[in-house]
Amino acid sequence: MAAEFDFAMPKAVRITGRSSSITNSFVNGIIPVIRPTPAQIEEALSVLGVTSKECAYCGAESTEWDHFRPLVDNQKPTGYISEIDNLVPACGKCNQSKGNKHWRIWMLSSARHSPASKGVVDIESRVARLEAFEAWGRPTRVDFETLIGADLWHAHWQNHAAILQLMREAELTAVAIRQRVAESRAPVEPPENVVEPGFTG
């Protein structure tokens, strides 16, 4: 009888499976970051009714700041930027689960690691505080194409398209390599004389 595991076995990685990460990089790479003052942070946290150590969505220990309003929608920037009016403390699971979804729809959904699916007991009060934060903030929204001009904007997204096309070509090469290895049925052995990072002997 085969052993049972409570975790998934590794799967072959698709190069094109990283396309969304490339798109996010092209958006995040042009997003302005406005560092808030301590007073601005304190005011935002007061509206949220949390400390910087508490996830505004579920109450777990926060590890990062989440963009309350998403920066990317349909593979294009929404115009929102990184500033305190658009940032809330979050735990990693909430941040990853929420992604680019609207915060309220996601919070009350059955999505994996959403506050509702985690059974957060004070979810209604958290929604109310986030609604207050939404009303409190005056987020900046940048119309990038109008601001910088159509030529520069088009050039940026031409670069994006070129990289995605190269990834598709690289995927075909990777598939061919995997097929050759599978057909050869040659044993795959680790390279010799490889010193693991941090090994001191």
C-alpha positions as a LaTeX table, in Angstrom:
\begin{tabular}{lrrr}
\hline
Residue & $x$ (\AA) & $y$ (\AA) & $z$ (\AA) \\
\hline
Met1 & 0.00 & 0.00 & 0.00 \\
Ala2 & 1.41 & 3.36 & $-1.01$ \\
Ala3 & 2.30 & 5.78 & 1.76 \\
Glu4 & $-0.12$ & 8.67 & 2.19 \\
Phe5 & 1.06 & 12.25 & 2.51 \\
Asp6 & $-0.81$ & 15.37 & 3.57 \\
Phe7 & 1.02 & 17.51 & 1.03 \\
Ala8 & 1.16 & 17.55 & $-2.77$ \\
Met9 & 4.04 & 16.00 & $-4.66$ \\
Pro10 & 6.06 & 18.34 & $-6.91$ \\
Lys11 & 4.75 & 18.97 & $-10.40$ \\
Ala12 & 6.59 & 19.97 & $-13.54$ \\
Val13 & 6.97 & 23.74 & $-13.62$ \\
Arg14 & 5.63 & 25.60 & $-16.63$ \\
Ile15 & 7.67 & 28.63 & $-17.62$ \\
Thr16 & 4.52 & 30.33 & $-18.91$ \\
Gly17 & 2.97 & 29.71 & $-15.50$ \\
Arg18 & 4.99 & 32.68 & $-14.28$ \\
Ser19 & 3.31 & 35.11 & $-16.70$ \\
Ser20 & 1.26 & 36.80 & $-13.97$ \\
Ser21 & 4.45 & 37.45 & $-11.97$ \\
Ile22 & 5.97 & 39.16 & $-15.01$ \\
Thr23 & 2.86 & 41.30 & $-15.46$ \\
Asn24 & 2.88 & 42.26 & $-11.78$ \\
Ser25 & 6.55 & 43.23 & $-12.10$ \\
Phe26 & 5.77 & 45.48 & $-15.07$ \\
Val27 & 3.06 & 47.21 & $-13.06$ \\
Asn28 & 4.86 & 47.35 & $-9.71$ \\
Gly29 & 7.99 & 48.57 & $-11.48$ \\
Ile30 & 6.29 & 51.85 & $-12.39$ \\
Ile31 & 4.13 & 52.36 & $-9.29$ \\
Pro32 & 5.20 & 55.35 & $-7.14$ \\
Val33 & 5.85 & 54.61 & $-3.46$ \\
Ile34 & 5.00 & 57.40 & $-1.02$ \\
Arg35 & 6.40 & 56.73 & 2.44 \\
Pro36 & 3.97 & 57.79 & 5.17 \\
Thr37 & 4.91 & 59.71 & 8.30 \\
Pro38 & 4.51 & 57.98 & 11.68 \\
Ala39 & 1.49 & 60.23 & 12.32 \\
Gln40 & $-0.18$ & 59.13 & 9.07 \\
Ile41 & 0.40 & 55.47 & 9.93 \\
Glu42 & $-1.03$ & 56.00 & 13.41 \\
Glu43 & $-4.14$ & 57.68 & 11.99 \\
Ala44 & $-4.74$ & 54.90 & 9.46 \\
Leu45 & $-4.32$ & 52.19 & 12.10 \\
Ser46 & $-6.71$ & 54.07 & 14.38 \\
Val47 & $-9.38$ & 54.06 & 11.67 \\
Leu48 & $-8.76$ & 50.34 & 11.10 \\
Gly49 & $-8.90$ & 49.65 & 14.83 \\
Val50 & $-5.74$ & 47.53 & 14.73 \\
Thr51 & $-2.04$ & 47.78 & 15.48 \\
Ser52 & 0.67 & 47.34 & 12.87 \\
Lys53 & 1.13 & 43.79 & 14.25 \\
Glu54 & $-2.44$ & 42.66 & 13.46 \\
Cys55 & $-3.91$ & 41.62 & 10.13 \\
Ala56 & $-6.79$ & 43.97 & 9.36 \\
Tyr57 & $-8.64$ & 41.16 & 7.57 \\
Cys58 & $-8.47$ & 38.23 & 10.00 \\
Gly59 & $-6.69$ & 39.37 & 13.17 \\
Ala60 & $-3.68$ & 37.06 & 12.84 \\
Glu61 & $-0.15$ & 38.42 & 13.21 \\
Ser62 & 0.61 & 40.74 & 10.30 \\
Thr63 & 3.77 & 40.27 & 8.28 \\
Glu64 & 3.34 & 42.80 & 5.49 \\
Trp65 & 1.30 & 45.67 & 4.07 \\
Asp66 & $-1.40$ & 44.79 & 1.54 \\
His67 & $-2.64$ & 47.05 & $-1.24$ \\
Phe68 & $-6.25$ & 47.53 & $-0.16$ \\
Arg69 & $-7.27$ & 48.54 & $-3.69$ \\
Pro70 & $-5.43$ & 46.33 & $-6.23$ \\
Leu71 & $-2.64$ & 47.72 & $-8.36$ \\
Val72 & $-3.38$ & 45.36 & $-11.26$ \\
Asp73 & $-6.65$ & 44.51 & $-12.98$ \\
Asn74 & $-6.98$ & 42.58 & $-16.24$ \\
Gln75 & $-3.17$ & 42.68 & $-16.61$ \\
Lys76 & $-3.05$ & 46.47 & $-16.54$ \\
Pro77 & $-2.41$ & 48.99 & $-13.75$ \\
Thr78 & $-5.48$ & 50.33 & $-11.99$ \\
Gly79 & $-3.70$ & 53.61 & $-11.31$ \\
Tyr80 & $-3.60$ & 53.15 & $-7.53$ \\
Ile81 & $-0.19$ & 53.46 & $-5.90$ \\
Ser82 & 1.69 & 52.47 & $-2.74$ \\
Glu83 & 0.65 & 54.99 & $-0.07$ \\
Ile84 & $-0.92$ & 54.77 & 3.38 \\
Asp85 & $-4.42$ & 55.54 & 1.99 \\
Asn86 & $-4.14$ & 52.26 & 0.07 \\
Leu87 & $-2.26$ & 50.02 & 2.52 \\
Val88 & $-3.45$ & 47.87 & 5.41 \\
Pro89 & $-1.46$ & 45.48 & 7.61 \\
Ala90 & $-2.04$ & 41.86 & 6.60 \\
Cys91 & $-0.83$ & 38.34 & 7.22 \\
Gly92 & 0.79 & 36.49 & 4.33 \\
Lys93 & $-2.10$ & 34.05 & 3.89 \\
Cys94 & $-4.69$ & 36.81 & 3.59 \\
Asn95 & $-2.51$ & 38.82 & 1.21 \\
Gln96 & $-1.90$ & 35.84 & $-1.08$ \\
Ser97 & $-5.52$ & 34.70 & $-0.97$ \\
Lys98 & $-6.97$ & 38.14 & $-1.66$ \\
Gly99 & $-4.73$ & 38.83 & $-4.65$ \\
Asn100 & $-6.40$ & 41.35 & $-6.96$ \\
Lys101 & $-9.94$ & 40.68 & $-5.74$ \\
His102 & $-12.19$ & 43.34 & $-4.21$ \\
Trp103 & $-11.58$ & 43.18 & $-0.46$ \\
Arg104 & $-15.21$ & 42.78 & 0.70 \\
Ile105 & $-16.17$ & 40.14 & $-1.88$ \\
Trp106 & $-13.03$ & 38.18 & $-1.02$ \\
Met107 & $-13.42$ & 38.49 & 2.78 \\
Leu108 & $-16.92$ & 37.00 & 2.71 \\
Ser109 & $-16.15$ & 34.36 & 0.08 \\
Ser110 & $-15.21$ & 30.71 & 0.51 \\
Ala111 & $-11.78$ & 31.30 & $-1.06$ \\
Arg112 & $-8.96$ & 29.38 & 0.61 \\
His113 & $-7.57$ & 31.39 & 3.55 \\
Ser114 & $-10.27$ & 34.07 & 3.30 \\
Pro115 & $-11.50$ & 35.33 & 6.70 \\
Ala116 & $-14.89$ & 33.68 & 6.12 \\
Ser117 & $-13.32$ & 30.31 & 5.28 \\
Lys118 & $-11.07$ & 30.60 & 8.34 \\
Gly119 & $-14.11$ & 31.20 & 10.55 \\
Val120 & $-13.03$ & 34.62 & 11.83 \\
Val121 & $-15.55$ & 35.34 & 14.60 \\
Asp122 & $-15.47$ & 39.14 & 14.41 \\
Ile123 & $-15.62$ & 39.33 & 10.63 \\
Glu124 & $-18.59$ & 41.74 & 10.58 \\
Ser125 & $-16.82$ & 44.30 & 12.76 \\
Arg126 & $-13.69$ & 43.95 & 10.64 \\
Val127 & $-15.71$ & 44.60 & 7.49 \\
Ala128 & $-17.20$ & 47.69 & 9.14 \\
Arg129 & $-13.74$ & 49.02 & 10.08 \\
Leu130 & $-12.45$ & 48.40 & 6.56 \\
Glu131 & $-15.46$ & 50.26 & 5.18 \\
Ala132 & $-14.53$ & 53.17 & 7.46 \\
Phe133 & $-10.96$ & 52.99 & 6.14 \\
Glu134 & $-12.24$ & 52.98 & 2.56 \\
Ala135 & $-14.28$ & 56.12 & 3.27 \\
Trp136 & $-11.41$ & 57.76 & 5.18 \\
Gly137 & $-8.76$ & 57.39 & 2.50 \\
Arg138 & $-8.22$ & 59.70 & $-0.43$ \\
Pro139 & $-6.11$ & 57.42 & $-2.61$ \\
Thr140 & $-4.08$ & 58.75 & $-5.51$ \\
Arg141 & $-5.00$ & 57.35 & $-8.92$ \\
Val142 & $-2.57$ & 57.94 & $-11.77$ \\
Asp143 & $-3.55$ & 57.95 & $-15.45$ \\
Phe144 & $-0.12$ & 56.76 & $-16.60$ \\
Glu145 & $-0.68$ & 56.95 & $-20.36$ \\
Thr146 & $-1.95$ & 60.54 & $-20.21$ \\
Leu147 & 0.80 & 61.57 & $-17.82$ \\
Ile148 & 3.81 & 60.11 & $-19.66$ \\
Gly149 & 2.55 & 60.03 & $-23.25$ \\
Ala150 & 1.34 & 57.27 & $-25.53$ \\
Asp151 & 4.77 & 56.50 & $-27.04$ \\
Leu152 & 6.53 & 55.70 & $-23.77$ \\
Trp153 & 3.48 & 53.84 & $-22.46$ \\
His154 & 3.30 & 51.73 & $-25.62$ \\
Ala155 & 7.02 & 50.97 & $-25.43$ \\
His156 & 6.63 & 49.68 & $-21.87$ \\
Trp157 & 3.90 & 47.24 & $-22.85$ \\
Gln158 & 5.72 & 46.21 & $-26.02$ \\
Asn159 & 8.56 & 45.09 & $-23.75$ \\
His160 & 6.02 & 43.17 & $-21.67$ \\
Ala161 & 4.59 & 41.44 & $-24.75$ \\
Ala162 & 8.07 & 40.56 & $-26.03$ \\
Ile163 & 9.01 & 38.89 & $-22.73$ \\
Leu164 & 5.77 & 36.87 & $-22.66$ \\
Gln165 & 6.40 & 35.74 & $-26.22$ \\
Leu166 & 9.95 & 34.69 & $-25.30$ \\
Met167 & 8.52 & 32.74 & $-22.33$ \\
Arg168 & 6.17 & 30.89 & $-24.69$ \\
Glu169 & 9.12 & 29.98 & $-26.93$ \\
Ala170 & 11.13 & 28.92 & $-23.88$ \\
Glu171 & 8.24 & 26.70 & $-22.78$ \\
Leu172 & 8.41 & 24.80 & $-26.08$ \\
Thr173 & 12.15 & 24.28 & $-25.58$ \\
Ala174 & 11.59 & 23.10 & $-22.01$ \\
Val175 & 8.93 & 20.61 & $-23.14$ \\
Ala176 & 11.32 & 19.23 & $-25.77$ \\
Ile177 & 14.04 & 18.82 & $-23.13$ \\
Arg178 & 11.68 & 16.98 & $-20.76$ \\
Gln179 & 10.59 & 14.68 & $-23.58$ \\
Arg180 & 14.20 & 13.87 & $-24.53$ \\
Val181 & 15.05 & 13.07 & $-20.91$ \\
Ala182 & 11.94 & 10.87 & $-20.55$ \\
Glu183 & 12.69 & 9.01 & $-23.78$ \\
Ser184 & 16.30 & 8.36 & $-22.82$ \\
Arg185 & 15.27 & 6.71 & $-19.53$ \\
Ala186 & 18.75 & 7.62 & $-18.34$ \\
Pro187 & 19.16 & 7.82 & $-14.56$ \\
Val188 & 19.33 & 11.38 & $-13.35$ \\
Glu189 & 22.11 & 11.82 & $-10.82$ \\
Pro190 & 23.16 & 14.90 & $-8.84$ \\
Pro191 & 26.31 & 16.63 & $-10.06$ \\
Glu192 & 29.50 & 15.71 & $-8.24$ \\
Asn193 & 31.55 & 18.00 & $-6.01$ \\
Val194 & 28.69 & 20.34 & $-5.24$ \\
Val195 & 29.08 & 22.13 & $-1.92$ \\
Glu196 & 25.78 & 23.01 & $-0.27$ \\
Pro197 & 25.35 & 26.68 & 0.74 \\
Gly198 & 26.50 & 27.23 & 4.28 \\
Phe199 & 28.52 & 23.97 & 4.42 \\
Thr200 & 31.72 & 24.51 & 6.37 \\
Gly201 & 33.12 & 20.96 & 6.41 \\
\hline
\end{tabular}
